[in-house]
Amino acid sequence: MIICPECQFENPEANKFCQRCGSSLTVQECPECGAEVSWTAKDCDQCGAQVAKPWLAIALPLADADPQPEELNPTDPEQRYQPLDPDETPLQPNQLKVWDSQPLQKTYLDLLIEQQDQGDTAPAKDLEIDQNPNVEFWRHLGVMDATIPYLVLQESLSPAIPVLQDTWQGESSGVIVIEYRSDWDQLSQAWGSESIPFSQLLYWLDETLRLWTELARFRCCQSLLTDSNLRLDEDQLLCFAQLIPDPLDQTAPPLSALGQVWKRLFGTSGRTLYGPMITLLDRFEAGELETVEAARAELQAIARQQEIEEAEIPVEGEEINLEPQEDPDKITYRGMGDDMPTVVLPMQLLSLADAGFTDIGQQRDHNEDHFGIETSVIRRENAMSKQIQAHGLYIVCDGMGGHAAGEVASAMAVETLQQYFATHWSDRTQLPDEAVIREGILMANEKLYAVNMKNARSGSGRMGTTLVMVLVQDINVAIAHVGDSRVYRITRKQGIEQLTVDHEVGQREILRGVDPQDAYARPDAYQLTQAMGPRDNDYVHPDIQFLELNEDTLLLLCSDGLSDNDLLEKNYGDYLIPLIASKANLDSGLIKLVDFANEYNGHDNITGVLIRLKMRPNADQF
């Protein structure tokens, strides 16, 4: 079988294109010159650029084995992973930078999991790790001990933990193949940059404490204690180049060892420190802070003091809110995207990406959903600064009304709104106001209603559609909707939030003061109270709202086939939070979410549109 690189669908070997998403299974595009290059090639034939993804292969002894150094090189069974640069000096004696010569084939790890499904696996060894269903699965699978922390922590600590691509074993040693991060920025280098605010340093320190708790469970604290292993991804999130196990012949390192790392970071950076931070470093290194909770409390106090000192001078009669936060364990920093009680750092757009996908579902014979995406990004860059200006129009419609009528209504609504905003959104420096947005929606409704009247449709025979629409101008967003299609906002700090309220009988009753349980006990609770097309403009009242974003954000527009049964609220951590990272592929991530929705729901058409907006502090306004 061939695994599609975009949607991970399994295709027959003879396929040249993916049956699921249509992606090529034979060639990829060179990132430098755009030429078509075989998926099994290392370099582009046209320009010589490297197209193969680098991986890091690490050879490790198996448990209870004491191999000689030359034995730490078990043979790759099919010579699949080749040295990326045979003449390059290895990073370490047991490490090698490699590329995958068969990237669309199942990995050895995939095949091992298949054997598990067939009940053909080796007995597992005991590991001193807290009982965890995921740990137990990998333990039973019989993989190397060293792979389990990668496989389990990748779920809870992504993106800090490198992705484990593959693993195999020899007689006395084995190999793990992980994401190559040796060329990522080192934390110690960024620490000394004057452009990094002190609040960012506090954030990284707090992250080390959060990571310490999880790593201690797997005896991998050394990952945090090795300065060169601490890296930053493109979103400035703290990550590891690899997981480094604690020595088996030594006791677990004390928390004070992390205090020594903190002190080295400040000591080598040359940054000026003030009293409270110096005191904290000394107390931490001396072992006076024995728990993660105690250390975080100290950081919290310093962060609050920083807020007070950096706050703008209030006008006469104005008070600064210094009330404690609701969650004392949650540390917040000026400019890190939290809802600050005093000052919010001005933000600017760093990047905008989007994706859309629709699926017929498992029980319908045609797809009545429709979506539209129109995006424009202008990049201005010079030696001193880089600015991004972007605007986008995103629409999802869920049609209804007899054979073919629903898909006609949804497509007509999308096309009409796209044409309307092409002429009524000429000022690309700001969003249209509420009146302009409302006029566009009513014009689309009027067009659908006119077709219904012309065709003399009546009652349930009239075609109609729901509508959810997002307009983006840099970090400003307008949201409008009619019906029960939804918009969700997903952020790392706040999780998932539904931004729209369904136009249905149950919600109408709740707004009237009826108890939610009673409101949804009605047989017509899910009947729409508004839709576009069936009735004239007197009966269509779109909800419109405006937002200004101040942290990295993922917006999801979706039809009810994706949101039914609280699918998103229950599973956003697995399917949406990882997509906030810049390196995450939105197209493949959305397809995976829709595939999951087909298994979880599947009774309706399923459509989603994702918008990823990355932020950074606006240095021009400091």
Buried (B, 14 or more C-beta within 10 A) or exposed (E): EBBBBBBBBBBEEEBEEBEBBEBBBEBBEBEEEEBEBEBBBBBBEEBEEBBBEBBBBBBBBBEEBEBEEEBBBBEBEEEBBBEBEEEEEEBEEBBBBBBBBBBBBBBBBBEBBEBBEEEEBEEBEEBEBEEEEBBEBBBEBBBBBBBBBBBBBBEEBBBBBBBBBBBBBBEBBBBBBBBBBBEBBBBBEBBEEEEBBBBBBBBBBBBBBBBBEBBBBBBBBBBBBEEEBBBBBBBBBBBBBBBBBBEEEEEEBEBBBBBBBBBBBBEEBEBEBEEEBEEBBEBBBEEBBEEBEBBBBBBBEBBBEBBEEBBEEEEEEEEEEEEEBEEEEEBBBBBBBBEBBBEBBBBBBBBBBBBBBBBBBEEBEEBBBBBBBBBEEEEEEEEEEEBBBBBBBBBBBBBBBEEEBBBBBBBBBBBBBBEBBEEBBEEEEEBBEBEBBBBBBBBBBBBBBEBBEEEEBEEEEBBBBBBBBBBBBBBBBBBBBBBBBBBBBBBBEEEBEBBBBBBBBBBBBBEEEBEEEEBBEEEEBBEBBBBBBBBBBEEBBBBBEEBEBBBBBBBBBBBBBBBBEEBBEEBBBEBBBBBBBBEBBBBBBBBBBBBBBBEBBBEBBBBBBBBBBBBBBBEEEE
